[in-house]
Amino acid sequence: MSDWLFIGLFAALVVLLLLTVFGFAVYSGLFTDVVVSAGLPPISNITVAYKFQVGPYGDCGRLFTESCSISPKLYSIAIYYDNPHTVDPEKCRYAVGRILSEGEEKPSEEVVRIFLKYGFKIFNFPAASHVVMATFPYTTPLSIHLAVNRVHPSLDMYIKERKLCAHPRLEIYKGDKIYFVCPLARQGDFYVPEMKELEEKSRAAAEIEDAQTDITGADTLTETSSISIETTAESRETSVATSILSPTTSGHSRDEADNRSEHSYSESGASGSSFEELELEANGDGMESSVEDQDTTKAKWTKEPIALEKERGEE
């Protein structure tokens, strides 16, 4: 009897534990509907203390903890500049910090001094005119993980379906809510100086690479052109010498030249027929006329060498 009682108590404890975990997840926002909309931002212009990092977004928790320990009463903010699904996690760029003031309010000089002491930098973000935005309850630490897995995919779908240009992605932890904000205009104003510097270096490197590619391409083109010219000159001299030394050989070379000319013409004709097809489609004639013209042209160029051979045989 005691064994059954022990098993019953253990089962009851397991059920209570599962119910507690489930209730905790629901309270954290497990079944919260994610609504994405476009409109005015939840905050106006702000002054932030931040640290900039390059690396996986999963490592940003350390910066959140550090900034919160300096001033627990302020709101947290994070700015993510890269899409982790398309950019190597080791190359993702982000900034994390605290909001020192909002609107016309000026930040406390003492708070600014403390953040500067611990290696943070101060930057002002303007008030965005229009943003893509979503909210999620911030009631427990689990809310952060639920929000990351549920809100970001909804934002991606909303932006992709409407073909919007909305970046970077801001997370603002304000009160009992997490605000996800994507500016639709003046995106460059939300780039911290470190991010702007990286963008300028990347742009300069791309321009240098393009310039080197252009120079290499020009050199290759010049070399190829000179080689082709020399080859053409040599082939012409060889053809003339061969025709003088051996009339029979010159006849074969003429036939081969005719065949090459026919082949080249068919290739250029095929590419030309595509333009003709576009014109015919525009006029409503269709494909049949272009095919017939091409067959007629082929027949013309195959009959002429035969006629020449017959005339040569009769002579």
BAFI-3210 file (N, C-alpha, C; in Angstrom, 3 decimals, decimal comma, padded with zeros to 6 digits):
// residues 315
n [1|2|3|4|5|6|7|8|9|10|11|12|13|14|15|16|17|18|19|20|21|22|23|24|25|26|27|28|29|30|31|32|33|34|35|36|37|38|39|40|41|42|43|44|45|46|47|48|49|50|51|52|53|54|55|56|57|58|59|60|61|62|63|64|65|66|67|68|69|70|71|72|73|74|75|76|77|78|79|80|81|82|83|84|85|86|87|88|89|90|91|92|93|94|95|96|97|98|99|100|101|102|103|104|105|106|107|108|109|110|111|112|113|114|115|116|117|118|119|120|121|122|123|124|125|126|127|128|129|130|131|132|133|134|135|136|137|138|139|140|141|142|143|144|145|146|147|148|149|150|151|152|153|154|155|156|157|158|159|160|161|162|163|164|165|166|167|168|169|170|171|172|173|174|175|176|177|178|179|180|181|182|183|184|185|186|187|188|189|190|191|192|193|194|195|196|197|198|199|200|201|202|203|204|205|206|207|208|209|210|211|212|213|214|215|216|217|218|219|220|221|222|223|224|225|226|227|228|229|230|231|232|233|234|235|236|237|238|239|240|241|242|243|244|245|246|247|248|249|250|251|252|253|254|255|256|257|258|259|260|261|262|263|264|265|266|267|268|269|270|271|272|273|274|275|276|277|278|279|280|281|282|283|284|285|286|287|288|289|290|291|292|293|294|295|296|297|298|299|300|301|302|303|304|305|306|307|308|309|310|311|312|313|314|315]
n.u [000,832|001,947|003,779|002,195|001,101|003,358|004,033|001,780|001,980|004,365|003,631|001,678|003,248|004,829|002,889|001,993|004,356|004,665|002,352|002,994|005,248|004,054|002,152|003,909|005,164|002,977|002,353|004,616|004,217|003,624|001,377|000,737|-000,562|001,177|001,309|002,004|002,672|002,602|003,615|003,674|006,575|007,230|008,695|010,300|012,988|016,087|018,718|021,458|023,537|026,019|027,576|029,489|029,580|030,968|029,943|028,328|024,814|023,898|025,709|025,155|023,976|025,744|026,427|023,959|023,622|025,809|025,263|022,821|023,585|024,978|023,103|020,192|017,580|017,095|015,943|016,527|018,207|018,745|020,443|020,343|022,188|022,538|021,222|020,903|020,364|021,347|023,872|027,121|027,324|029,567|030,218|028,205|026,825|026,235|024,740|024,482|022,878|021,825|018,962|019,412|018,036|014,960|013,224|012,864|014,194|017,256|020,153|021,414|024,329|025,984|025,276|026,041|028,781|029,463|028,831|030,608|032,947|033,012|033,521|031,494|029,812|028,335|025,420|023,095|019,842|017,544|013,996|012,066|010,120|008,300|007,714|008,139|006,587|006,329|005,045|005,742|004,991|006,872|007,536|008,901|012,243|012,075|010,430|012,007|013,317|011,112|010,080|012,131|012,050|009,505|008,644|010,527|010,473|007,854|008,098|009,960|008,414|006,319|007,700|008,868|006,651|005,462|007,473|009,249|011,679|013,201|015,154|017,825|017,234|015,609|015,464|013,605|013,397|010,983|009,363|006,797|006,907|008,293|009,537|009,721|011,310|011,567|012,998|011,607|012,565|015,331|017,366|020,118|020,612|020,431|022,661|025,429|028,603|030,768|029,663|029,164|031,783|032,758|031,131|032,018|034,686|034,212|032,912|034,946|036,860|035,429|035,252|037,973|038,475|036,747|037,961|040,450|039,562|038,497|040,848|042,362|040,640|040,733|043,433|043,493|041,708|043,112|045,404|044,242|043,045|045,290|046,526|044,569|044,542|047,153|047,014|045,022|046,291|048,454|047,044|045,854|048,140|049,096|046,993|047,061|049,640|049,306|047,296|048,677|050,726|049,405|046,748|044,722|044,619|043,819|041,236|040,010|040,380|038,771|036,246|036,094|036,204|033,814|032,055|032,645|031,856|029,150|028,379|029,045|027,306|024,854|024,898|025,053|022,733|020,890|021,047|020,275|017,729|016,346|015,906|014,343|012,156|011,146|010,251|008,368|006,591|005,674|004,294|002,444|002,855|004,077|005,985|006,386|006,953|009,557|010,981|010,579|011,883|014,455|014,969|014,776|016,960|019,055|018,754|019,385|022,117|023,185|022,758|024,207|027,099|026,959|026,076|028,264|030,197|029,156|029,383|032,138|032,809|031,720|033,341]
n.v [-001,203|001,220|001,566|002,136|004,508|006,126|006,169|007,461|009,989|010,846|010,969|012,952|015,144|015,393|016,073|018,506|019,951|020,040|021,481|023,873|024,715|024,956|026,958|029,027|029,409|030,239|032,621|034,002|034,606|032,650|031,981|034,379|036,567|037,647|040,722|042,573|045,788|048,936|052,223|054,983|055,346|053,800|055,394|058,594|060,756|059,601|059,271|057,200|054,894|052,767|049,679|048,441|045,495|042,720|039,665|036,520|036,848|035,625|036,099|038,506|038,720|039,147|041,852|043,026|042,295|043,624|046,363|046,647|046,233|048,529|050,606|049,893|050,921|052,088|051,788|049,046|048,638|047,327|047,111|045,605|044,908|043,118|040,342|037,313|034,972|035,148|036,183|035,398|034,221|034,987|037,380|039,125|042,256|044,398|046,498|047,168|048,490|051,067|053,215|056,514|058,940|060,463|062,181|065,643|065,595|065,688|063,624|062,385|063,803|062,475|059,784|059,496|059,843|057,580|055,477|056,043|055,609|052,844|052,041|052,434|054,102|057,214|058,071|059,653|058,915|059,729|060,604|058,319|058,659|056,856|053,423|049,836|047,726|045,681|044,186|042,504|040,685|041,372|039,742|037,754|036,275|034,261|035,327|036,752|034,807|033,556|035,711|036,269|033,981|034,095|036,696|037,865|036,179|036,847|039,584|039,469|038,194|040,040|042,315|041,257|040,446|042,882|044,157|046,026|048,445|048,132|048,655|049,283|046,619|047,206|046,498|047,262|047,381|048,099|048,814|046,474|045,388|044,348|046,083|045,827|047,339|048,635|050,936|052,817|054,894|057,192|055,451|055,459|057,163|055,619|054,171|053,485|055,185|053,294|051,329|052,777|053,321|050,756|050,188|052,105|051,257|048,746|049,512|050,958|048,943|047,329|049,034|049,255|046,607|046,346|048,191|046,958|044,677|045,778|046,814|044,460|043,111|044,818|044,575|041,862|041,856|043,455|041,901|039,605|040,666|041,521|039,077|037,777|039,395|039,024|036,287|036,218|037,656|035,930|033,661|034,591|035,098|032,489|031,254|032,565|031,796|029,024|028,750|029,601|027,681|025,167|024,365|022,448|022,062|024,590|024,523|022,735|024,148|026,318|025,158|024,318|026,817|027,834|026,139|026,864|029,513|029,179|027,914|029,866|031,844|030,658|030,567|033,322|034,004|032,618|033,970|036,405|035,810|035,679|038,328|038,947|037,336|038,578|040,961|039,929|038,703|040,965|042,038|040,101|037,853|035,389|032,323|030,718|031,942|032,952|030,574|029,439|031,363|031,010|028,357|028,688|030,373|028,667|026,678|028,138|028,714|026,182|025,210|026,768|026,148|023,545|024,036|025,438|023,418|021,708|023,325|023,580|020,902|020,504|022,185]
n.w [000,000|000,786|-001,262|-003,521|-002,642|-002,572|-005,298|-006,301|-005,087|-006,264|-008,973|-008,806|-008,081|-010,383|-012,268|-011,195|-011,445|-014,262|-014,904|-013,670|-015,148|-017,637|-017,110|-016,489|-018,953|-020,481|-019,161|-019,823|-022,424|-024,337|-025,923|-027,032|-029,447|-032,283|-033,640|-036,402|-037,585|-039,401|-038,742|-036,467|-034,347|-031,084|-029,384|-029,042|-030,119|-028,819|-026,364|-026,059|-024,245|-025,295|-026,393|-029,046|-031,011|-032,851|-033,979|-033,020|-032,408|-030,160|-028,170|-027,035|-024,586|-022,483|-022,698|-022,196|-019,512|-018,351|-018,895|-017,570|-014,930|-014,358|-014,401|-013,252|-013,462|-015,915|-019,367|-021,570|-024,744|-027,999|-031,086|-034,117|-036,965|-039,056|-040,940|-039,436|-040,772|-043,310|-043,143|-042,036|-038,733|-037,214|-038,320|-037,848|-036,861|-034,095|-031,550|-028,101|-025,238|-022,929|-022,558|-022,048|-021,990|-023,186|-025,750|-025,059|-022,717|-020,891|-020,520|-017,361|-016,065|-014,295|-014,665|-017,328|-017,072|-015,585|-017,327|-019,422|-018,091|-017,887|-020,439|-022,311|-025,051|-026,099|-027,874|-030,111|-031,175|-033,702|-033,826|-035,483|-038,448|-039,669|-039,030|-039,077|-036,828|-033,886|-030,893|-027,778|-024,822|-021,866|-019,357|-018,004|-017,945|-019,846|-021,735|-023,516|-025,086|-026,263|-027,679|-029,537|-031,146|-032,209|-032,981|-034,763|-037,168|-038,000|-038,515|-040,631|-042,616|-042,974|-043,939|-046,262|-047,825|-048,431|-049,674|-048,459|-047,378|-044,615|-041,974|-039,585|-037,148|-034,200|-030,734|-027,992|-024,605|-022,610|-019,768|-019,248|-021,753|-024,896|-027,540|-030,962|-033,522|-036,777|-038,731|-041,441|-042,862|-043,181|-042,336|-042,027|-039,909|-037,698|-037,490|-035,639|-034,969|-035,213|-036,840|-039,183|-039,923|-040,522|-042,699|-044,555|-044,936|-046,054|-048,401|-049,674|-050,066|-051,845|-054,054|-054,762|-055,475|-057,673|-059,386|-059,833|-061,118|-063,455|-064,636|-065,022|-066,735|-068,957|-069,709|-070,388|-072,515|-074,355|-074,823|-075,920|-078,173|-079,648|-080,106|-081,625|-083,891|-084,887|-085,411|-087,354|-089,410|-089,964|-090,805|-093,133|-094,743|-094,933|-096,304|-098,794|-099,700|-099,849|-101,766|-104,016|-104,249|-104,377|-106,236|-105,880|-103,146|-102,432|-103,357|-101,565|-099,215|-099,766|-099,807|-097,142|-095,973|-096,911|-095,572|-092,917|-092,999|-093,427|-091,071|-089,159|-089,963|-089,456|-086,682|-086,037|-087,293|-085,789|-083,357|-084,328|-085,184|-082,843|-082,148|-084,321|-083,765|-081,503|-082,671|-084,425|-082,675|-081,448|-083,584|-083,943|-085,581|-084,920|-084,402|-086,651|-089,144|-088,748|-088,479|-091,025|-092,622|-091,690|-092,523|-095,306|-095,743|-094,973|-096,936|-099,219|-098,812|-098,840|-101,355|-103,197|-103,068|-104,201|-106,796|-107,770|-107,749|-109,702|-112,015|-112,064|-112,584|-115,144|-116,649]
ca.u [000,000|002,843|004,400|001,223|000,987|004,559|003,917|000,745|002,533|005,355|002,902|001,039|004,296|005,200|001,804|002,049|005,530|004,352|001,381|003,693|006,066|003,139|001,620|004,998|005,347|001,832|002,529|005,739|003,774|003,671|000,249|000,445|-000,614|002,144|000,684|002,981|002,003|003,453|003,070|004,571|007,381|006,784|009,505|010,797|014,455|016,647|020,169|021,769|024,897|026,066|028,813|029,361|030,256|030,861|029,923|026,988|023,858|023,706|026,662|024,802|023,469|026,765|026,316|022,726|023,879|026,735|024,590|021,795|024,228|025,415|021,925|019,056|016,296|016,954|015,451|017,556|018,016|019,694|020,318|020,934|022,392|022,647|020,293|021,719|020,070|022,083|025,225|027,863|027,152|030,784|030,339|027,032|027,180|025,146|025,063|023,605|023,104|020,686|018,414|019,694|016,985|014,041|012,588|013,584|014,918|018,701|020,652|022,140|025,776|026,594|025,057|026,889|030,162|029,651|028,859|031,869|034,002|033,025|033,793|030,349|029,817|027,060|024,958|021,704|019,010|016,401|012,672|011,727|008,795|007,467|008,441|007,440|006,693|005,591|005,272|005,649|005,057|008,155|007,151|009,921|013,370|011,667|009,776|013,000|013,516|009,877|009,957|013,109|011,628|008,186|008,429|011,404|009,918|006,678|008,606|010,550|007,340|005,604|008,556|009,067|005,408|005,171|008,672|009,642|013,075|013,082|016,356|018,150|016,180|015,804|014,697|013,537|012,777|010,388|008,280|006,449|006,805|009,457|009,157|010,577|011,132|012,379|012,759|011,326|013,209|016,501|017,996|021,508|020,694|020,440|023,948|026,398|029,832|031,563|029,015|029,417|033,189|032,872|030,482|032,899|035,806|033,720|032,640|036,237|037,458|034,694|035,642|039,322|038,364|036,149|038,960|041,428|038,901|038,419|042,185|042,700|039,821|041,245|044,677|043,164|041,098|044,158|046,236|043,448|042,861|046,542|046,746|043,638|044,970|048,316|046,579|044,308|047,279|049,181|046,162|045,689|049,355|049,146|045,991|047,565|050,753|048,783|046,576|049,656|051,505|048,596|045,371|043,804|044,475|043,033|039,830|039,528|040,310|037,628|035,061|036,072|035,857|032,378|031,364|032,788|031,017|027,756|028,177|029,037|026,089|023,720|024,953|024,636|021,337|020,072|020,946|019,491|016,331|015,677|015,399|013,234|011,007|010,552|009,506|007,211|005,631|005,038|003,365|001,428|003,074|004,373|007,291|006,498|007,590|010,997|011,536|010,594|012,951|015,739|015,130|015,044|018,336|019,939|018,680|020,114|023,564|023,626|022,646|025,200|028,338|026,708|026,052|029,647|030,896|028,696|029,981|033,546|032,906|031,449|034,516]
ca.v [000,000|002,362|001,756|002,821|005,886|006,832|006,376|008,475|011,298|011,215|011,347|014,247|016,164|015,579|016,813|019,886|020,586|020,319|022,573|025,113|025,109|025,396|028,264|030,002|029,695|031,041|033,951|034,632|035,003|031,509|032,023|035,767|036,817|038,619|041,621|043,466|046,929|050,063|053,474|055,816|054,564|053,888|056,368|059,716|060,750|059,071|059,254|055,865|054,467|051,474|049,035|047,831|044,206|041,911|038,264|035,925|037,592|034,922|036,586|039,857|038,689|039,698|043,307|043,367|042,175|044,675|047,661|046,650|046,324|049,910|051,421|048,972|051,586|052,545|050,811|048,447|048,732|046,598|047,404|044,523|045,445|042,068|039,211|036,138|033,864|035,339|036,634|034,529|034,702|035,623|038,697|039,942|043,480|044,853|047,392|046,942|049,476|051,572|054,502|057,489|059,957|060,421|063,461|066,856|065,357|065,518|062,559|062,789|063,852|061,439|058,497|059,499|059,668|056,184|054,613|056,289|054,989|051,401|051,765|052,665|055,336|057,920|058,376|060,113|058,403|060,620|059,987|057,844|059,113|055,675|052,199|048,558|047,519|044,618|044,164|041,202|040,890|041,151|039,435|036,870|036,086|033,390|036,149|037,150|033,699|033,398|036,836|036,104|032,894|034,317|038,026|038,120|035,599|037,612|040,814|039,126|037,915|041,297|043,167|040,622|040,463|044,251|044,644|047,248|048,633|048,407|048,225|048,049|046,111|047,653|045,898|048,197|046,754|049,231|048,366|045,063|045,051|044,438|046,711|045,517|048,510|048,671|052,220|052,811|056,066|057,718|054,320|055,769|057,854|054,619|053,492|054,065|055,519|052,108|050,677|053,607|053,148|049,456|050,288|052,862|050,389|047,716|050,151|051,279|047,688|046,894|049,896|048,858|045,316|046,593|048,853|045,945|043,804|046,503|046,876|043,112|042,824|045,601|043,960|040,599|042,175|043,944|040,769|038,734|041,339|041,476|037,698|037,464|040,127|038,334|035,004|036,484|038,016|034,731|032,769|035,152|034,833|031,055|030,944|033,040|030,943|027,700|028,829|029,730|026,459|023,986|024,716|021,466|022,380|025,813|024,172|022,180|025,208|027,162|024,438|024,407|028,189|027,988|025,472|027,683|030,690|028,773|027,644|031,145|032,576|030,050|031,010|034,712|034,051|032,173|035,070|037,464|035,420|035,967|039,695|038,915|036,748|039,604|041,878|039,233|038,558|042,256|042,246|039,056|036,865|034,101|031,723|029,917|032,697|033,020|029,263|029,275|032,203|030,406|027,198|029,189|030,855|027,504|026,031|028,988|028,607|024,813|024,936|027,504|025,377|022,418|024,588|025,749|022,169|021,208|024,144|023,229|019,596|020,625|022,752]
ca.w [000,000|000,861|-002,570|-004,364|-002,157|-003,014|-006,747|-006,519|-004,732|-007,271|-010,184|-008,556|-008,131|-011,793|-012,928|-010,705|-012,042|-015,656|-014,935|-013,314|-016,298|-018,690|-016,706|-016,592|-020,375|-020,928|-018,588|-020,517|-023,762|-025,245|-026,858|-027,403|-030,885|-032,764|-034,604|-037,026|-038,217|-039,797|-038,222|-035,675|-033,407|-029,693|-028,657|-029,846|-030,160|-027,576|-026,139|-025,556|-023,948|-025,973|-026,800|-030,364|-031,085|-034,070|-033,588|-032,927|-031,587|-028,897|-027,173|-026,591|-023,210|-021,594|-022,730|-021,489|-018,075|-017,941|-018,898|-016,510|-013,621|-014,142|-014,083|-013,389|-013,667|-017,290|-020,332|-022,427|-026,190|-028,840|-032,519|-034,917|-038,309|-040,072|-040,872|-039,093|-041,676|-044,557|-042,821|-041,119|-037,348|-036,717|-038,941|-037,519|-036,137|-033,239|-030,433|-026,947|-024,174|-022,141|-022,978|-020,987|-021,959|-024,316|-026,050|-024,676|-021,464|-021,032|-019,638|-016,168|-016,275|-013,462|-015,327|-018,518|-016,631|-015,160|-018,522|-020,120|-017,281|-018,153|-021,850|-023,184|-025,833|-026,094|-029,229|-030,187|-032,249|-033,934|-033,838|-036,828|-038,878|-039,863|-038,717|-038,951|-035,388|-033,216|-029,437|-027,117|-023,356|-021,204|-017,982|-017,430|-018,875|-020,938|-022,754|-024,510|-026,012|-027,027|-028,609|-030,621|-032,022|-032,786|-033,550|-035,913|-038,398|-038,423|-039,126|-041,926|-043,564|-043,245|-044,766|-047,560|-048,593|-048,869|-050,353|-047,771|-046,981|-043,183|-041,254|-038,877|-036,271|-032,825|-029,641|-026,869|-023,437|-021,909|-018,887|-019,362|-023,168|-025,780|-028,804|-032,111|-034,382|-037,992|-039,393|-042,869|-043,463|-042,463|-041,654|-041,698|-038,621|-036,637|-037,540|-034,717|-035,700|-035,543|-037,968|-040,362|-040,303|-041,180|-044,003|-045,441|-045,287|-046,969|-049,684|-050,290|-050,529|-053,026|-055,171|-055,173|-056,158|-058,986|-060,211|-060,234|-062,091|-064,718|-065,217|-065,471|-067,907|-070,090|-070,151|-071,042|-073,796|-075,249|-075,217|-076,769|-079,449|-080,395|-080,539|-082,698|-085,077|-085,428|-085,948|-088,602|-090,429|-090,335|-091,547|-094,469|-095,486|-095,195|-097,326|-100,076|-100,115|-100,168|-103,039|-105,086|-104,387|-104,667|-106,557|-105,313|-101,723|-102,310|-103,527|-100,290|-098,206|-100,075|-099,341|-095,691|-095,621|-097,135|-094,470|-091,717|-093,154|-093,239|-089,651|-088,461|-090,314|-088,762|-085,292|-085,967|-087,682|-084,662|-082,406|-084,951|-085,267|-081,578|-082,256|-085,259|-083,088|-080,652|-083,516|-084,956|-081,598|-081,239|-084,684|-083,904|-086,631|-084,326|-084,591|-087,859|-090,204|-088,498|-088,761|-092,462|-093,141|-091,362|-093,400|-096,648|-095,750|-094,947|-098,243|-100,154|-098,617|-099,138|-102,787|-103,968|-103,267|-105,094|-108,152|-108,143|-108,033|-111,003|-113,036|-112,113|-113,200|-116,560|-117,281]
c.u [000,868|003,509|003,460|001,046|002,178|004,492|002,885|001,247|003,547|004,679|002,239|002,055|004,728|004,143|001,816|003,236|005,270|003,360|002,045|004,528|005,182|002,560|002,681|005,220|004,208|001,948|003,647|005,388|003,767|002,579|-000,140|000,456|000,386|001,496|001,744|002,220|003,038|002,809|004,119|005,340|006,879|007,552|009,920|012,318|015,022|018,165|020,512|023,246|025,028|027,499|028,554|030,168|030,041|030,968|028,504|026,074|023,615|024,633|026,274|024,282|024,452|026,671|025,034|022,955|024,774|026,048|023,517|022,409|024,688|024,249|020,673|017,740|016,063|016,468|016,598|017,181|019,105|019,398|021,068|020,990|022,404|021,600|021,097|021,458|020,859|023,532|025,854|027,743|028,381|030,970|029,130|027,446|025,986|025,674|024,026|023,913|021,825|020,263|018,597|018,619|016,151|013,404|013,477|014,398|016,395|019,192|021,416|023,647|026,491|026,464|025,937|028,331|030,429|029,735|030,155|033,031|034,133|033,122|032,619|030,518|028,412|026,696|023,489|021,013|017,829|015,082|012,341|010,308|007,832|008,318|007,525|007,666|005,863|005,938|005,105|005,754|006,431|007,874|008,168|011,109|013,029|010,995|010,752|013,185|012,270|009,731|010,901|012,629|010,295|008,048|009,275|010,919|008,688|007,087|009,189|009,466|006,598|006,404|008,718|007,808|005,112|006,362|009,128|011,147|013,063|014,285|016,951|017,002|016,519|014,917|014,763|012,753|012,276|009,204|008,060|006,283|008,162|008,964|010,203|010,301|012,103|012,095|012,540|011,970|014,367|017,205|019,425|021,668|020,746|021,693|024,914|027,707|030,672|030,986|029,248|030,856|033,400|032,249|031,367|034,104|035,384|033,463|033,944|036,914|036,765|035,067|037,033|039,277|037,766|037,156|040,008|040,844|038,816|039,773|042,596|041,926|040,308|042,527|044,407|042,578|042,146|045,020|045,493|043,271|044,128|046,816|045,847|044,041|046,152|047,919|045,872|045,271|048,033|048,315|045,940|046,920|049,461|048,182|046,472|048,680|050,259|048,063|047,533|050,370|050,649|047,166|044,371|043,544|043,633|041,560|039,251|039,384|039,131|036,336|034,945|035,692|034,379|031,588|031,447|031,902|029,565|027,453|028,110|027,757|024,881|023,700|024,502|023,180|020,434|019,918|020,139|018,028|015,593|015,139|014,226|011,978|010,334|009,718|008,250|006,148|004,918|004,018|002,300|001,633|003,385|005,731|007,455|007,238|009,090|011,660|011,628|011,707|014,307|016,010|015,453|016,481|019,328|019,958|019,475|021,610|024,069|023,568|023,769|026,519|028,151|026,706|027,447|030,423|030,480|029,333|031,479|033,764|032,679|032,641|035,611]
c.v [001,255|002,636|002,508|004,282|006,726|007,145|007,460|009,877|011,777|011,679|012,711|015,380|016,452|016,382|018,273|020,647|020,954|021,462|023,911|025,630|025,639|026,771|029,355|030,399|030,550|032,468|034,719|035,040|033,884|031,587|033,455|035,913|037,909|039,438|042,598|044,570|047,984|051,347|054,268|054,960|054,719|054,904|057,478|059,639|060,367|059,250|057,934|055,764|053,041|050,962|048,296|046,544|043,593|040,454|037,743|036,741|036,916|035,393|037,948|039,888|039,296|041,221|043,779|043,343|043,289|046,030|047,755|046,793|047,746|050,787|050,581|049,659|052,039|051,411|050,322|048,623|047,934|046,932|046,328|044,972|044,382|040,986|037,947|034,938|033,967|035,762|035,655|035,070|035,409|037,030|039,596|041,111|043,985|045,772|047,182|047,988|049,852|052,934|055,489|058,548|059,859|061,790|064,645|066,685|065,133|064,429|063,128|062,746|062,772|060,069|058,392|059,229|058,212|055,256|054,811|055,635|053,504|051,074|051,915|053,987|055,922|058,295|058,767|059,499|059,344|059,860|059,587|058,288|057,943|054,434|050,998|048,092|046,320|044,669|042,750|041,431|040,548|040,977|038,568|036,803|035,173|034,175|036,545|036,042|033,453|034,501|036,684|035,059|033,156|035,652|038,235|037,445|036,354|038,926|040,546|038,909|039,192|042,187|042,581|040,700|041,842|044,912|045,986|047,263|049,075|047,817|049,452|047,628|046,464|046,852|046,846|047,527|047,866|048,757|046,868|044,641|045,148|044,990|046,352|046,575|048,423|049,978|052,046|053,981|056,499|056,604|054,618|056,480|056,882|053,744|054,212|054,316|054,302|051,383|051,461|053,439|051,820|049,492|051,031|052,022|049,323|048,295|050,482|050,026|047,180|047,727|049,543|047,549|045,484|047,241|047,854|045,005|044,474|046,551|045,523|042,750|043,557|044,989|042,670|040,841|042,625|042,799|039,867|039,350|041,267|040,083|037,362|038,162|039,425|037,010|035,183|036,814|036,787|033,805|033,272|034,884|033,369|030,677|031,367|032,150|029,576|027,709|028,943|028,418|025,292|024,396|023,752|021,759|023,612|025,528|023,608|023,271|026,122|026,506|024,519|025,802|028,440|027,347|026,289|028,922|030,351|028,554|028,940|031,912|032,000|030,457|032,454|034,852|033,615|033,279|036,213|037,115|035,691|037,385|039,752|038,359|037,758|040,565|041,223|039,014|039,856|042,539|041,173|037,985|035,494|033,591|031,085|030,660|032,774|031,700|029,038|030,100|031,592|029,199|027,629|029,662|029,705|026,822|026,820|028,772|027,185|024,511|025,603|026,751|024,217|022,890|024,919|024,502|021,604|022,003|023,812|021,894|019,674|021,208|021,702]
c.w [000,000|-000,491|-003,507|-003,949|-002,613|-004,514|-007,057|-006,196|-005,768|-008,565|-010,014|-008,620|-009,576|-012,529|-012,501|-011,316|-013,496|-015,788|-014,605|-014,475|-017,418|-018,368|-016,818|-018,056|-020,921|-020,417|-019,299|-021,940|-024,772|-026,307|-027,253|-028,918|-031,257|-033,878|-035,108|-037,748|-038,588|-039,313|-037,476|-034,670|-031,982|-028,867|-029,607|-029,906|-028,800|-027,571|-025,482|-025,202|-024,455|-026,069|-028,103|-030,411|-032,461|-033,657|-033,500|-032,014|-030,232|-027,794|-026,598|-025,156|-022,217|-021,539|-022,048|-019,976|-017,583|-017,871|-017,817|-015,125|-013,318|-013,733|-014,290|-013,748|-015,116|-018,190|-021,210|-023,896|-026,888|-030,294|-033,281|-036,375|-039,402|-039,842|-040,575|-039,989|-042,980|-044,343|-041,839|-039,694|-036,796|-037,273|-038,654|-036,616|-035,342|-032,154|-029,342|-025,882|-023,456|-022,688|-021,826|-020,870|-023,225|-024,503|-025,688|-023,393|-021,746|-020,079|-018,449|-016,425|-015,471|-014,107|-016,567|-018,137|-016,250|-016,372|-019,311|-019,394|-017,598|-019,650|-022,795|-023,925|-025,886|-027,531|-029,184|-031,399|-032,448|-033,839|-035,264|-037,180|-039,060|-039,639|-038,921|-037,522|-034,945|-031,741|-028,915|-025,619|-022,803|-019,712|-017,254|-018,396|-020,043|-022,070|-023,867|-025,543|-026,858|-028,073|-029,800|-031,628|-032,718|-033,506|-034,813|-037,198|-038,907|-039,070|-040,515|-042,978|-043,949|-044,193|-046,164|-048,412|-049,161|-049,555|-049,777|-047,523|-045,517|-042,459|-040,566|-037,970|-034,820|-031,880|-028,445|-025,739|-022,513|-021,083|-019,023|-020,821|-023,855|-027,107|-029,862|-033,172|-035,560|-038,725|-040,899|-043,597|-042,575|-041,695|-041,245|-040,380|-037,446|-036,689|-036,609|-035,475|-036,090|-036,765|-039,258|-040,848|-041,016|-042,566|-044,994|-045,863|-046,276|-048,349|-050,420|-050,828|-051,783|-054,249|-055,683|-055,943|-057,553|-059,928|-060,707|-061,274|-063,450|-065,410|-065,766|-066,719|-069,126|-070,629|-070,908|-072,413|-074,804|-075,749|-076,187|-078,140|-080,291|-080,922|-081,707|-083,993|-085,726|-086,064|-087,268|-089,726|-090,912|-091,172|-092,961|-095,322|-095,858|-096,300|-098,693|-100,596|-100,546|-101,504|-104,210|-105,332|-104,847|-104,954|-105,956|-103,855|-101,527|-102,496|-102,262|-099,255|-098,469|-099,604|-097,831|-095,245|-095,818|-096,009|-093,196|-091,797|-092,923|-091,777|-088,862|-088,742|-089,601|-087,300|-085,166|-086,372|-086,569|-083,649|-082,988|-085,008|-083,968|-081,565|-083,222|-084,613|-082,190|-081,468|-084,061|-083,895|-081,328|-082,329|-084,754|-084,955|-086,073|-084,730|-085,958|-088,952|-090,009|-088,798|-090,256|-093,081|-092,899|-092,243|-094,819|-096,787|-095,764|-096,310|-099,270|-100,029|-098,811|-100,617|-103,573|-104,113|-104,215|-106,537|-108,632|-108,497|-109,395|-112,136|-113,196|-112,807|-114,698|-117,304|-117,431]
res [m|s|d|w|l|f|i|g|l|f|a|a|l|v|v|l|l|l|l|t|v|f|g|f|a|v|y|s|g|l|f|t|d|v|v|v|s|a|g|l|p|p|i|s|n|i|t|v|a|y|k|f|q|v|g|p|y|g|d|c|g|r|l|f|t|e|s|c|s|i|s|p|k|l|y|s|i|a|i|y|y|d|n|p|h|t|v|d|p|e|k|c|r|y|a|v|g|r|i|l|s|e|g|e|e|k|p|s|e|e|v|v|r|i|f|l|k|y|g|f|k|i|f|n|f|p|a|a|s|h|v|v|m|a|t|f|p|y|t|t|p|l|s|i|h|l|a|v|n|r|v|h|p|s|l|d|m|y|i|k|e|r|k|l|c|a|h|p|r|l|e|i|y|k|g|d|k|i|y|f|v|c|p|l|a|r|q|g|d|f|y|v|p|e|m|k|e|l|e|e|k|s|r|a|a|a|e|i|e|d|a|q|t|d|i|t|g|a|d|t|l|t|e|t|s|s|i|s|i|e|t|t|a|e|s|r|e|t|s|v|a|t|s|i|l|s|p|t|t|s|g|h|s|r|d|e|a|d|n|r|s|e|h|s|y|s|e|s|g|a|s|g|s|s|f|e|e|l|e|l|e|a|n|g|d|g|m|e|s|s|v|e|d|q|d|t|t|k|a|k|w|t|k|e|p|i|a|l|e|k|e|r|g|e|e]
***
